Amino acid sequence: MSKLRKISAVVMALILVLCTGYFSLMSTTSAWFYSSGVIDSGDSFVFGDLSVNTSFNSKSEVVFDAATKLADEEEVLFDEVVNVEEIVVYNSGTIPARIYANAVNSGSGKGFRWFFYSDVTAAERGVKETIKASLPELTDEALNTYNLGEDGKSGHYVLLNPGEITTVKIASWIEYDEVAEELESKGTLDSYDIEFTLISTQDVDSAAER
């Protein structure tokens, strides 16, 4: 059975009035307001204060049942061992906003990989089929370009119009080739300390700050 880790969060108030000096054409009196704070023991978030962009962070200890190979198109158990984080995102502002993602392995475990998508991207496909449909080829280079862009600051995003709510997902797994020796000696994988991040920006290229 696929392991599904769910985080329910509400990323709110993407009210963009353009930040002073951020773009040359912006008004000198403009700013992007959002509120900050944590409600309901951390499973619901409200943003408030002043910033160019807003972010949602969640640190998790993820235990992977097994390793797999993304490049192996015949791997039939990929969806059984992949970890999926789900975050509900709501744009309560008045303009469209982009949602970018990042996932960082802060521990010593090897082979960590991740992929950002949404219910719309998945279109009722499984995780592996969604990845295959999103990448030109099943390589680390193609995956990194998809997630973070060629400049490391952009990549795939989910566009959320004012008043829209959706569920975004971050799938993660462990590449077998990098942990083969560990599995041969121990038989199991150690837990991984992962920080998952969502970044909301105005609907403009190069607006994301990672």
matplotlib code that plots the C-alpha trace (Angstrom):
import matplotlib.pyplot as plt

x = [0.0, 1.4, 2.5, 0.8, 1.8, -0.8, -0.2, -3.3, -2.3, -3.8, -1.5, -3.4, -3.6, -1.6, -2.5, 0.0, 0.3, 3.8, 6.9, 8.8, 11.7, 11.2, 10.4, 11.3, 7.7, 6.2, 4.7, 6.9, 4.1, 3.4, 3.9, 2.8, 1.0, 0.4, -0.2, 1.8, 1.1, 0.3, -3.2, -4.6, -1.4, 0.5, -1.9, -3.3, -1.4, -2.3, 0.2, 0.6, 3.3, 5.2, 7.3, 8.0, 6.9, 5.5, 6.5, 5.2, 7.6, 7.2, 9.9, 9.2, 11.0, 10.3, 10.7, 10.9, 9.9, 12.2, 14.4, 13.5, 14.8, 13.1, 14.9, 13.5, 10.3, 9.4, 9.6, 6.0, 6.5, 7.5, 4.1, 4.1, 7.2, 7.0, 6.2, 3.6, 3.2, -0.2, -0.7, -4.0, -3.3, -5.8, -5.4, -7.5, -6.0, -7.2, -4.5, -3.1, -0.2, 2.4, 3.2, 6.7, 8.1, 11.3, 12.4, 15.7, 17.3, 19.0, 20.2, 23.0, 20.8, 21.6, 19.6, 16.8, 14.7, 11.5, 8.9, 6.3, 2.8, -0.9, -4.2, -4.5, -1.0, -1.7, -5.0, -5.9, -2.5, -0.2, 2.9, 5.3, 3.1, 2.7, 6.5, 6.9, 4.3, 6.0, 9.7, 11.3, 13.4, 13.7, 17.1, 18.3, 19.1, 15.5, 14.0, 16.1, 15.3, 11.6, 11.7, 14.0, 14.5, 17.8, 18.7, 17.8, 15.3, 12.3, 11.0, 7.5, 4.8, 1.0, -0.9, -3.7, -6.2, -7.9, -10.4, -9.1, -8.2, -6.2, -4.1, -0.4, 1.8, 5.5, 6.4, 9.8, 11.7, 15.1, 17.2, 18.4, 21.8, 23.0, 21.9, 22.6, 25.5, 23.6, 20.7, 23.0, 24.5, 21.5, 18.5, 16.5, 16.8, 17.4, 14.8, 15.3, 15.0, 13.2, 12.2, 9.3, 8.8, 6.2, 6.9, 4.1, 5.0, 3.3, 2.6, 5.9, 9.0, 12.0, 9.9, 10.7, 13.5, 14.8]
y = [0.0, 3.4, 5.5, 8.8, 11.6, 14.4, 17.9, 20.2, 23.8, 27.0, 29.4, 32.6, 36.3, 36.5, 40.1, 41.7, 45.4, 45.1, 45.6, 48.9, 48.7, 45.0, 45.8, 49.0, 49.6, 49.2, 52.0, 53.5, 53.1, 49.5, 46.4, 42.8, 42.2, 38.9, 37.8, 35.4, 33.0, 29.4, 28.1, 24.7, 23.1, 23.7, 22.2, 25.5, 28.6, 32.3, 34.8, 38.5, 41.2, 42.5, 40.7, 40.1, 36.5, 34.1, 30.6, 27.5, 25.1, 21.7, 19.5, 15.7, 12.6, 10.3, 6.6, 5.0, 1.3, 0.6, 2.2, 2.4, 3.5, 6.4, 5.6, 2.1, 2.4, -1.2, -0.6, -1.5, -0.9, 2.8, 4.0, 1.6, 3.1, 6.7, 9.2, 12.0, 15.2, 16.9, 20.6, 22.4, 25.9, 28.8, 32.1, 34.6, 37.6, 39.5, 38.6, 35.3, 33.8, 31.1, 28.3, 26.8, 24.0, 22.7, 19.7, 19.5, 16.5, 17.9, 14.5, 12.1, 9.7, 9.3, 9.1, 11.5, 12.7, 14.7, 15.9, 18.7, 18.4, 18.9, 17.1, 18.9, 17.7, 14.2, 13.9, 10.6, 9.1, 7.4, 9.2, 7.4, 8.0, 11.7, 12.1, 10.3, 12.6, 15.7, 15.1, 14.7, 11.8, 10.0, 11.5, 13.5, 16.4, 16.5, 16.1, 19.0, 21.3, 20.5, 21.1, 24.1, 25.4, 25.8, 28.7, 26.9, 29.6, 28.8, 25.4, 24.0, 26.0, 25.8, 28.9, 29.8, 32.5, 34.7, 32.7, 29.3, 26.4, 23.3, 20.5, 20.5, 17.5, 16.7, 13.1, 11.8, 8.6, 7.0, 6.1, 2.5, 2.8, 5.3, 3.2, -0.4, -1.0, 0.3, -2.0, -5.0, -4.5, -3.3, -4.5, -1.3, 2.5, 5.0, 7.7, 11.0, 14.5, 16.4, 20.1, 20.7, 24.3, 26.1, 29.6, 31.9, 34.7, 37.1, 35.6, 37.0, 35.1, 35.2, 36.3, 33.2, 33.5, 30.1]
z = [0.0, -0.9, 2.0, 2.0, 4.4, 4.4, 5.6, 5.6, 5.3, 4.1, 2.4, 2.6, 1.7, -1.4, -1.7, -4.0, -4.2, -5.7, -3.5, -3.7, -6.0, -6.8, -10.4, -12.2, -13.3, -9.8, -7.8, -5.1, -2.6, -3.4, -1.2, -0.9, 2.3, 4.0, 7.6, 9.7, 12.5, 13.1, 14.0, 15.0, 16.2, 13.0, 10.5, 9.4, 8.5, 8.1, 6.7, 7.8, 7.8, 4.7, 2.2, -1.5, -1.2, 1.3, 2.3, 4.0, 5.7, 7.1, 8.6, 8.5, 9.5, 6.5, 6.6, 3.1, 2.9, 0.0, -2.7, -6.3, -9.7, -11.5, -14.8, -14.9, -16.8, -16.0, -12.2, -11.2, -7.4, -7.7, -6.5, -3.6, -2.0, -3.0, -0.2, -1.0, 1.0, 0.3, 1.1, 0.6, -0.8, -0.9, -2.6, -0.7, -2.5, -5.5, -8.1, -9.5, -7.7, -8.5, -6.1, -6.3, -4.1, -2.7, -0.7, 1.1, 2.8, 5.8, 7.1, 5.9, 4.0, 0.3, -2.8, -2.0, -5.0, -5.2, -7.7, -7.4, -8.9, -8.3, -8.7, -12.1, -13.2, -12.1, -14.1, -12.3, -13.3, -10.8, -9.5, -11.9, -14.9, -13.9, -13.7, -17.1, -18.6, -17.2, -18.0, -21.5, -20.1, -16.7, -15.7, -12.7, -15.0, -16.4, -12.9, -11.4, -14.3, -13.9, -10.1, -9.9, -13.5, -15.3, -13.1, -9.8, -9.0, -11.0, -12.2, -12.2, -10.5, -9.9, -10.9, -8.4, -9.3, -6.7, -4.6, -5.8, -3.6, -4.6, -3.3, -4.3, -3.8, -3.3, -4.1, -2.8, -3.1, -2.7, -5.7, -5.3, -6.9, -4.2, -1.2, -2.5, -0.2, 2.8, 2.0, 1.5, 4.9, 7.0, 5.0, 5.8, 5.1, 7.9, 8.3, 6.4, 7.8, 5.1, 4.9, 2.5, 1.4, -0.7, -2.1, -3.3, -5.7, -8.1, -11.5, -13.0, -14.2, -11.9, -8.9, -6.8, -4.2, -3.1]

ax = plt.figure().add_subplot(projection="3d")
ax.plot(x, y, z, "-o")
ax.set_aspect("equal")
plt.show()
